[in-house]
């Protein structure tokens, strides 16, 4: 069963068909969420109340649906699956390729909230 997750993304990431999530630690180096959480806790001292968001992003799979708030609307995307780490992108260093719903001319389809 596919999941649906809300992920905030910048306009630049949307244009590149990406979503991202923070933490200056490369999620793709881990196979288990428990190991990732331990590494975050070791490096940062805590992950605060972000455990569920970290696990949800970490566990995204191809075909999962992403809801992206964009001002007074939302955009929808489907996870394609390529994962990578972009050092220096403080809020979105862990990135995943997605396919946004676009119209025939390539413009992003936005659904009013």
N, C-alpha and C positions, 0 to 999 in steps of 0.2 A: 504494500500500500504506500502510495506517495504521500509525503508530508507537505504541508504548507507552512511557510515561515516568513515573517516580516523581517526585512533587512534594509536599513537605511543605506543609501548609496549616493555619491556625488554625481553631478551631471557628467563629469569627465568619465567616471566609471561606467555609467549607463551608455555613453557613446562608444565605449570599448567593449560592450557586452560583458561586463564584469559585475560582481558583487564583492564586498570585502568586509572584513571584521578586524578590529584592532588587535592589540597585544603584540609587543615586540619579541615574539617567539614564533618560530616557524611550525605551524600546526602539522605540516606535511611530513615532519620527521617522526611523527608518532602514529602508532597503530591502535592504541587503546586510549580512550578518554581519560582513564584514571592516571595514566602516565603523563599525559599532557597537563592535567590539573596539578599533579605533583611538581612538574617542571615550572609551571606558572607560579605556584606557591613558593618554590625555592628561589626563583629569580625576583619576584615582586613582593614576597612576604604574605600575600593573600590574593585571592581573586574576588573577594567581596561577595556581593550578591549576584555576580555574573555567571555562576556555575551553569545554570540552565541555558543561558544564551550561548556560552562557549560550547557546551555539549551539543546544542541544536545545530550550530553552524558546523562544528566538527563532523557531525553525523550526516550532513547533507549528501544525497546520492543523485545520480543522473535521473532526471525525470521529476524530481521534487519541484514544487511550485514556490516561487518567491514573490512576495508582495512588497513593492518598493514605494514608500510615500514620496511624492514629488509636489510639494506645496499644497495646493488645494485639491490634489488628485492622487491617484495611485497608478503605478505601472505594474504589469505582470511579466514574469520571466520564468523560464524553465531551466533547471540546472543541466548544463552540458557535461560538466565533470572535471575539466582540467583545473588542477589546483597549483598555486604557486605562492611564493612569498616575495613581497616587494618591500625591502628594507627602506625605512624612512617615511613610509606612508602610515603615520601614527594611528589614524582611525580605521585604516583599511589595509593593513599590511598583509593579511592572509586573504588571498583572492581566489575566486572560483569563476570559471567561465559559465555564462548563461546565454540564453537566447530570449531577448525581450520581444514581446508582442509588438509588431510594427505594421504600419499600413503599407499599401502597395508602393508608395514612394520612399519607404524606409523610415518615415517619421514614427516616433514613439507613440503608441496608442495610450492615452491617458484616460482614466475612468474617474469622473468627479466623485469626491467623497460625499 
